[in-house]
């Protein structure tokens, strides 16, 4: 079986992490688009495993949560008339939970914007934390029940509810209405009102849009398959948490959070891919076919 050289695979992964499109990567790296797609799937599966194994028992004090919108194949309103829309087509929301101090993405979830998805994020977040935290979300009502079920009274929870002006209807408009204010609402425990904020997680949303081609607005670079979307996010979060030096921290978020004691590289991701690869079955003896005597 043909296998790309190690250096070529790290080059492709680096370009994926830096926002290059898959077709531009295939041209620059001189490989087929199918090769890039296959490596993305392998890297995504490896990164899902890395995050699940490594981001555990996180000692944090302040967690901020938010959701970011994207879509797969077609926007939700166009799915009904879309040609050959696959399963998972339509609006896709990525839920994230970030440690405000270390900037570590502690938990994330890809799905809809429903209460069930909020529950999934909070359950996952609760299982990765080592201590009681102050939690801040936006005013999305789905968080209220999700936090209550996942944490109970063992959390200091507040919401930052933003107030918006009138919606301006215009052709091609995609930005939200102007934010004219915000109010801080205590929900559970005793949160420090001075630290009720979603600024860091919202800045992380911008980093995601800038770092992944499939999140770029008003282009045809959006994800065509939900699985590829999830794999690209898994690769991005491991790249962000483990291999990218945060300019303010001067180390990776994973190092700042004590999850690892060294700066990772994409070589570690390639090594995980190889470790997870199935060992090819030993080929049996060659059997010569009998010649047809007719």
C-alpha positions in Angstrom: 0.0 0.0 0.0 1.3 3.4 -1.0 1.9 5.8 1.9 2.8 9.5 1.8 6.1 10.5 3.3 6.0 11.8 6.9 7.1 15.3 5.8 4.4 15.5 3.1 1.7 14.5 5.6 2.8 17.2 8.1 2.9 19.7 5.3 -0.7 18.9 4.3 -1.9 19.1 7.9 -0.2 22.4 8.5 -1.9 23.9 5.4 -5.3 22.5 6.6 -4.7 24.2 10.0 -3.7 27.5 8.4 -6.9 27.8 6.4 -5.9 26.7 2.9 -8.6 25.1 0.8 -8.3 21.4 0.0 -7.9 21.9 -3.7 -5.2 24.5 -3.2 -3.4 22.0 -0.9 -3.6 19.3 -3.6 -2.0 21.7 -6.1 0.8 23.0 -3.7 1.6 19.6 -2.3 1.2 17.8 -5.7 -1.2 15.2 -4.4 -4.7 14.3 -5.4 -7.7 15.9 -3.7 -8.7 12.4 -2.6 -5.4 12.1 -0.8 -6.0 15.3 1.1 -9.5 14.3 2.0 -8.4 10.8 3.2 -5.7 12.4 5.4 -8.2 14.9 6.8 -10.4 12.0 7.9 -7.5 10.1 9.4 -6.2 13.2 11.2 -9.7 14.0 12.4 -10.2 10.6 14.0 -6.7 10.8 15.6 -7.4 14.3 17.0 -10.8 13.2 18.4 -8.9 10.5 20.3 -6.2 12.9 21.4 -8.6 15.5 22.8 -10.7 12.8 24.6 -7.6 11.2 26.2 -5.5 14.3 27.0 -8.0 17.0 28.1 -9.0 15.5 31.4 -9.0 16.7 35.0 -8.6 20.3 33.9 -8.1 22.7 36.8 -9.8 25.9 35.8 -11.5 28.8 37.5 -13.5 30.6 34.8 -15.2 28.9 31.8 -16.9 30.7 29.0 -19.3 29.0 26.5 -20.7 30.0 23.1 -21.9 28.7 19.8 -20.8 29.5 16.3 -22.9 29.0 13.1 -21.9 27.4 9.9 -23.6 25.1 7.4 -23.1 21.8 5.5 -24.0 21.3 1.8 -26.7 24.1 2.0 -28.2 26.5 4.4 -31.2 25.2 6.4 -33.7 27.2 4.4 -32.4 25.7 1.1 -32.1 22.0 2.1 -35.6 21.1 1.0 -34.8 22.2 -2.6 -31.1 21.2 -2.6 -30.0 18.5 -5.0 -29.0 15.2 -3.4 -28.7 16.7 0.1 -26.8 14.2 2.4 -27.6 13.4 5.9 -26.5 16.3 8.2 -27.1 19.0 5.5 -28.2 22.4 6.8 -27.2 24.6 9.6 -24.4 23.3 11.9 -23.5 24.8 15.2 -20.2 24.3 17.0 -20.5 24.7 20.8 -17.3 25.5 22.6 -16.2 25.9 26.2 -12.9 27.8 26.8 -10.9 28.4 30.0 -10.6 32.2 30.3 -7.2 32.0 31.9 -5.3 29.4 29.9 -7.4 29.8 26.7 -7.7 26.0 26.5 -10.7 24.6 24.6 -11.9 22.2 27.3 -14.9 20.8 25.5 -16.7 21.2 22.2 -19.7 19.7 20.4 -20.9 19.8 16.8 -24.7 19.7 16.2 -27.8 21.8 16.2 -28.7 24.7 18.6 -31.1 22.6 20.6 -31.4 21.9 24.3 -30.2 18.3 23.7 -26.9 19.7 22.1 -26.5 22.1 25.0 -26.9 19.1 27.4 -24.2 17.2 25.5 -21.7 20.0 25.8 -22.3 20.5 29.5 -22.1 16.8 30.3 -18.8 16.6 28.4 -17.5 19.8 30.1 -18.4 18.6 33.6 -16.6 15.3 33.0 -13.4 17.1 32.0 -13.2 19.5 34.9 -11.4 18.8 38.2 -13.0 21.4 40.3 -15.9 23.9 40.8 -15.8 26.7 38.2 -17.5 30.0 37.4 -19.4 29.5 34.2 -20.6 32.2 31.8 -22.8 31.7 28.7 -24.8 34.0 26.5 -28.6 34.3 27.0 -29.5 31.2 25.0 -32.2 29.5 27.1 -31.0 26.0 26.3 -28.1 26.5 28.7 -30.3 26.9 31.7 -31.6 23.3 31.9 -28.3 21.9 30.5 -26.2 23.5 33.3 -28.7 22.5 35.9 -28.7 18.8 34.9 -24.9 18.6 34.4 -23.7 20.6 37.4 -26.6 20.9 39.8 -25.6 23.4 42.5 -21.9 22.7 42.0 -21.2 25.7 39.8 -21.2 29.5 39.9 -23.3 30.2 36.8 -24.2 33.5 35.2 -25.5 34.6 31.8 -24.4 37.6 29.8 -27.6 38.6 28.0 -27.0 40.9 25.1 -29.6 43.6 24.1 -30.0 44.2 20.3 -31.4 47.1 18.4 -34.0 46.7 15.6 -33.0 44.2 12.8 -32.0 45.8 9.6 -33.4 43.9 6.6 -31.2 44.1 3.5 -30.4 41.8 0.6 -27.5 39.5 1.4 -27.3 40.6 5.0 -25.6 38.0 7.3 -24.4 40.0 10.3 -26.6 40.3 13.5 -28.4 43.4 14.6 -26.4 46.1 16.4 -25.7 45.2 20.1 -26.8 48.2 22.2 -26.1 46.8 25.6 -25.8 43.7 27.9 -27.0 42.7 31.3 -25.4 40.2 33.7 -27.8 37.7 35.2 -26.9 35.4 38.1 -28.4 32.0 37.7 -26.7 29.6 40.2 -24.2 29.9 43.0 -22.2 33.0 43.7 -20.5 34.1 40.4 -18.1 37.1 40.5 -20.1 39.7 38.5 -16.9 41.4 37.4 -15.8 38.2 35.6 -19.2 37.5 33.9 -18.0 37.8 30.3 -18.0 35.9 27.0 -15.2 38.0 25.4 -12.6 35.2 25.2 -14.9 32.6 23.7 -16.2 35.1 21.2 -12.7 36.0 20.2 -12.0 32.3 19.8 -15.0 32.1 17.4 -13.2 34.7 15.2 -10.0 32.7 15.3 -12.0 29.7 14.1 -13.5 31.6 11.2 -10.1 33.0 10.2 -8.3 29.6 10.6 -10.7 27.3 8.7 -11.6 27.8 5.1 -14.9 26.1 5.5 -16.0 28.7 8.0 -15.4 31.6 5.5 -18.6 33.4 4.7 -20.0 34.2 1.2 -17.9 31.6 -0.6 -18.3 28.1 -1.9 -15.7 26.7 0.6 -18.4 25.5 3.1 -18.4 21.8 4.1 -20.1 19.4 1.8 -20.2 16.5 4.3 -20.8 16.7 8.0 -18.2 14.1 8.8 -15.5 16.2 7.1 -16.7 19.3 9.0 -16.3 17.4 12.3 -12.9 16.1 11.3 -11.7 19.6 10.3 -12.8 20.9 13.7 -11.1 18.1 15.6 -7.8 18.8 13.8 -8.2 22.5 14.5 -8.8 22.1 18.2 -5.8 19.9 18.7 -3.7 22.3 16.7 -4.9 25.2 18.7 -4.7 23.5 22.1 -1.4 21.7 21.7 0.8 22.9 18.8 0.1 26.6 18.5 1.9 29.1 20.8 -0.5 31.6 22.2 1.1 35.1 21.9 -0.1 36.3 25.3 0.7 33.1 27.2 4.0 32.4 25.2 3.1 28.7 25.3 0.3 26.5 24.1 -3.0 26.6 26.0 -2.5 22.9 26.9 0.8 23.7 28.5 -0.7 26.7 30.4 -3.5 24.4 31.7 -1.0 21.7 32.8 -2.5 19.2 30.4 1.0 18.6 28.8 4.5 19.6 29.7 5.8 20.2 26.2 4.9 22.0 23.0 3.5 19.5 20.5 3.9 19.5 16.8 1.9 18.1 13.9 4.4 15.2 14.0 2.6 14.0 17.1 -0.7 14.0 15.1 0.9 12.0 12.3 2.3 9.6 14.9 -1.2 9.1 16.4 -2.6 8.4 12.9 0.0 5.7 12.4 -0.7 4.3 15.9 -4.4 4.1 15.1 -3.9 2.6 11.6 -5.0 -1.0 11.2 -2.1 -3.3 10.6 -2.4 -4.7 7.1 -3.4 -8.4 7.1 -0.6 -10.7 6.0 -1.0 -11.7 2.4 -1.7 -15.4 1.9 0.2 -17.6 -0.6 -0.3 -16.9 -4.2 -2.4 -19.4 -6.0 -1.9 -19.8 -9.7 -5.1 -20.1 -11.6 -5.5 -23.2 -13.7 -5.3 -22.5 -17.4 -8.5 -23.0 -19.4 -7.8 -26.0 -21.6 -10.6 -25.1 -24.1 
